Amino acid sequence: MNYAYLFAAILCEVVATSALKAADGFSRLWPSVVVILGYGLAFYCLSLAMRSIPVGIAYAVWSGIGIVLIALIGWLVYRQPLDMPAILGMALIMAGVLVINLFSRTASS
């Protein structure tokens, strides 16, 4: 269940960060509301996940997956280009998240 909270935190953070661009410096009401609620829910869910997932592991997974998803949304929704170094860097981030979750004994404690 704790990884479900972690993935809910990731999704809320991705929605909030995506809305942050649309909020245009908090000058647009509804995107600003989405940002505030999204980050609030993200941190709440992250705190629930950290009841049993070590803080370093939870944060590594949260930030790593979030980085990649936000970059993909930037590319798909906002038409922001991704060059090969950016793609390679994100592949390395995902590889790190996978290594932590598949091979680290810390992740399962």
C-alpha positions in Angstrom: 0.0 0.0 0.0 2.9 2.4 0.7 4.1 2.2 -2.9 0.5 3.1 -4.0 0.8 6.2 -1.8 4.2 6.9 -3.4 2.8 6.7 -6.9 -0.2 8.8 -5.9 2.3 11.4 -4.7 4.1 11.3 -8.0 1.0 11.7 -10.0 -0.2 14.6 -7.8 3.2 16.3 -8.1 3.2 15.9 -11.9 -0.3 17.3 -12.2 0.7 20.3 -10.0 3.9 21.0 -11.8 2.2 20.8 -15.1 -0.5 23.3 -13.9 2.3 25.5 -12.6 3.2 26.5 -16.2 -0.5 27.1 -17.0 -1.0 29.2 -13.8 1.3 31.8 -15.3 2.9 33.1 -12.1 -0.3 32.4 -10.1 -2.2 35.0 -12.3 -4.8 32.4 -13.5 -7.2 31.1 -10.8 -8.0 27.5 -11.7 -4.5 26.4 -12.7 -3.3 28.0 -9.5 -5.9 26.1 -7.4 -4.7 22.8 -9.1 -1.1 23.7 -8.2 -1.9 24.3 -4.6 -4.1 21.2 -4.2 -1.8 19.0 -6.2 1.3 19.8 -4.2 -0.7 19.5 -0.9 -1.9 16.1 -1.9 1.5 15.1 -3.2 3.2 15.9 0.1 0.5 14.2 2.1 0.7 11.0 0.1 4.5 11.1 0.2 4.3 11.4 4.0 2.1 8.3 4.1 4.5 6.4 1.9 7.4 7.3 4.2 5.8 5.4 7.0 7.6 2.3 5.8 9.7 3.4 2.8 13.0 4.9 3.8 13.1 8.6 3.1 16.1 8.4 0.6 14.4 5.7 -1.4 11.0 7.4 -1.4 12.5 10.7 -2.5 14.7 9.1 -5.2 11.8 7.3 -6.7 9.5 10.3 -6.4 11.9 12.8 -7.9 13.3 10.5 -10.6 9.9 9.4 -12.0 8.6 12.9 -11.6 11.5 14.4 -13.6 10.9 12.0 -16.5 7.1 12.5 -16.5 7.3 16.3 -16.4 9.9 16.3 -19.2 7.5 14.1 -21.3 4.6 16.4 -20.5 6.7 19.4 -21.5 7.5 17.7 -24.7 4.0 16.5 -25.5 1.8 19.3 -24.2 4.0 22.4 -24.3 6.1 21.4 -27.3 9.4 21.8 -25.5 12.1 20.0 -27.3 14.2 17.2 -25.8 17.7 16.7 -27.2 19.8 13.6 -27.0 21.7 14.6 -23.8 18.3 15.2 -22.0 16.9 11.9 -23.2 20.1 10.1 -22.2 20.1 11.8 -18.8 16.5 10.8 -18.2 17.3 7.2 -19.2 20.1 7.2 -16.6 17.7 8.6 -14.0 15.2 5.8 -14.7 18.0 3.2 -14.6 18.9 4.5 -11.2 15.3 4.2 -10.0 15.2 0.6 -11.3 18.5 -0.3 -9.7 17.3 1.0 -6.4 14.0 -0.9 -6.5 15.3 -4.1 -8.0 18.6 -4.6 -6.2 18.8 -2.5 -3.1 18.1 -4.1 0.2 17.4 -0.7 1.6 14.3 -0.3 -0.7 12.7 -3.4 0.8 13.3 -2.6 4.4 
